[in-house]
């Protein structure tokens, strides 16, 4: 199963008038990150509102020389082709991407979409379902997330998603070879857990031995 964990940053909240400014995607195969990613900044052809800039820190000056959505659309569609999309509050991201595609007279994205907000609310009814809340719940380091960023958020969401569908194995370290692209799975040895018997346990053990007249290990 091929899945793409996806996130976007935008100029605002209305896909009819606001635009996409960043797209980040992380590929999973059979619930394992492959190391393949898609990341683009996009010139929105409009001024960045202060409220949006406060969220993601992306400025007009930074975006001035970035490609238009029309220039990255085919590469994005190729990366998404045949995959199930995973997104946090998926209606937001899919709504913006489909609005951008509609401006190019392109049909909307087809295929299955998993919304991790809904997934989290089903698993933890009544609990906060924001990305930050889920990162804290699963003890995933979010210190790098000073502001929103599409690729960083997609990477973090991939970890959250794997927890939501069954959990990461804490003694597995996953790494992707930079030269071959082969996924390496290394099982880290666990340290022995020290345990000292309590006085009550020692007394109970002595009493048990006293009841055995001829223990076989002494014969």
Steps between C-alpha positions, in 0.01 A plus 500: 500500500641834392395805702599866484488706819429854382487851641461848353555857612283776353431873496180452700199282565281544190601282204288713269713811556813385683789306348741219581854615587665174611442129440669220693456126443652187656471157338410187698508147360322244717505751786877554482658833397704449183697824516334635184354847547346778294553859611424821314449865586252674270461864399134577580484808276352700785618673815548291811261611777665566835282241677615224265864606518480484880402132472765373258754782475502502118545850360423671168870558445581131548230392253579758233725272293316173571312312225129539438268214587457432128874432481500235775157344445608214272787401726263499798238294315765248396618466860142448622397265220356172624552579868259544786533848649534553876445853633412675825165676451504361147210711374718809537800369306299320234272801458796728432674259264181437306436875474850547360441218251164648400675825406699289253183332368623174651260253664513465880719244670343155503567208731475419868580760764556434870438788741715455811281744695203266459720199566624654826150597613374146445790354696502761778146642529488837671879546500677783313576400141732778387835394357685644800271313740559171319874555487495547877275197551742276313814666643621607155758779510353823362768745610578583135139607444532864605273588207295295258685360199351267241786251475582497872133460586464217247800324655358537850152400384643182349622403847163585653315304232709188562415527870130541426485189283684275739808656649869521427720229648730683741789255452510541122722768349415576139756647266519557127830452324602822327680307227265212424166616631460164674311508825706358783334374816724477802382345823657686788593280800312575816685541826414247768255638750639466854261360757579441865272273700315669782531376862147360474591307184815359665303388805234334287767321297673372816169372637431321172842330506449393863192301396703294251673213683727385220526757226613335179772759435675389824477125434 
